[in-house]
Amino acid sequence: MQSESEELDKIEIQLKSSSGDYRIPGFSEGYALYLKGCKKGAGYTGGFLLLLGFAIAALAIGALVFGPSTITYYRSTGPSWFQYVQMYAAPIMMAGGALFTLGGYLYSKKAVGREEFLVTIYKLIAPDGQVVTGTVHLRYLGGDNFNIAIN
């Protein structure tokens, strides 16, 4: 959630009607600067690590919940793979949680689209002078131009 000071720092765009094409000066330069700070492929890598970490943690939790209270194995063959998971469920669960956390961090570094960037950085002011809080349909037209429609 944004603080009040961040909300006040947003650049205002005064809309002249509830629907129309608008030129937003400096948008393309700001968006290009934003893209330089984003990591390429962070969305895919982060999503993969989120899924992998969740699967590993779920496997360990399943072994704890549904596994037997005692683990027996033959000394000559040793424990099976799943018995190792049962014996070391807590460290495996922590490793899955760490991968999940890392994946969430990387996923948050992925670039957002132009429309979402516009809504994040700019404050839209309706023709009646009120801040637009309802549904807004944005369409990027190229350069600094957008089609903005308020419902």
N, C-alpha and C positions, 0 to 999 in steps of 0.2 A: 504494500500500500504506500502511496506517495505521501510525503509530508506536505504541509501547506506551503512551505517555501519553494518546493519543487513545482507545485501546482501554479504558483505565481510566476515562475520563471518561464513558463511556456509562451511561445510566440503566438499572438492572436491573429486569426484570420476572420475578417468580417465578411459574412456571406450576404449577398444582395438579394437572393431569392432562395426558395427551398430546393431548387435544382438548377444546375448550370455548370459551365466550364470556368475554371479559375486558374490563374497563373500564380504560383507561389514562388516569389523570388528567393534564390539561394537554396532551394530544396535539393537540386541535383548535386551541388557541391557538398552539402551537408550529408547527403546519403552516401556519396562516394567516400567521404572521410569516415563515416560509420563503417562502411564495408571494409576499409583498410584495417580496422580494429577487430574485425570478426575473423575467426579461424575457418579456413576452407575445410570442408568435410567434417566439421565438428558435429553437425546434426546426425550424420550417419554413424560416426564412431560413437557418439554419445548414446544414440538409440540402441546400438548393438550392445554396448556395455551395460545399459539399463536392463535389457532383456537377459543378458548372460548373468548378471549379478542377481536378478530376481530368481532365475531358474536355479542357480546354485544355492541361494538362501532357502528357497522353497524345498529343494531336495533335502537339505540338512534339517529343516523343521519337520518335514515328513518323516525322516528317519528317527527324530526324537519322539514325535507323537505316536507314530504307528509301529515303531520298532520294538523288539522284545526288551525286557528289563535286564536280561543277561545275554551275553554273546558267547557262544561256544564255537570252537573251531578245532580242526585237527592240527596238531603241532607239526606234523610232517608237511602239510600243504600250506598252512598259514591261513589267515583270514582272507575272505573274498573281498572284492572291491566294495560291495555294499556294506560289509561288516566294518571295513575301515571308515566308511562314511558314518556308520552308527557310533563307532568309538570316538571319532573326532568331529562330531556334529557341531559343537560350539565354535571351534576355530574355522570350520568350513562355512558356517553361517556368517561369521564375522568377515571372512574373505568375500563372500557374496554381497554382504552389505557395503563393503568398501568399494567393490566394483560398481554397485548400484549408485553409490554416492558420486564416484568419479564420472560415471556416465551422465548423471544429472547435471553435474558441473559443466561437462563438455557440451551437452545438449543445450544448455542455457547460453552458450557462446555462439550458437549458430545465428546466421543473419536472418532478419525478418524481412518481409516484403515491403515494398514502397508504401503501400496503403497503411500497414500497421505502423511503420515508422512515422508516417504523417500524423496519425492519431496520437502517437506517443509524444512527439515533439511539439506539435502545434495544438492550440486550443481553438475550436470552431465556435464562432459567435453567430447565432441565428439572426435573421433580419429584425426580429423584435428586441434584440439586445441581450438575450439570455444565452448562457453557455449551452451548447448542444450536448445533451446527455442521453438522448434516445438513439435509435438505430440510424446509422449513416451509411449510405452506399457510396463507396469510393471506387473510381476507376482511373488508373494511370494512363495518361494519353501520350506521354513522352516529354522529355526535357523537364520543365518545371510545371507542366500542365496536368490538371486533374479534372475529372468530372465528379462533382459532389452533389449528392441528393439526400435530403433529410426526409425521413418518414414522419 
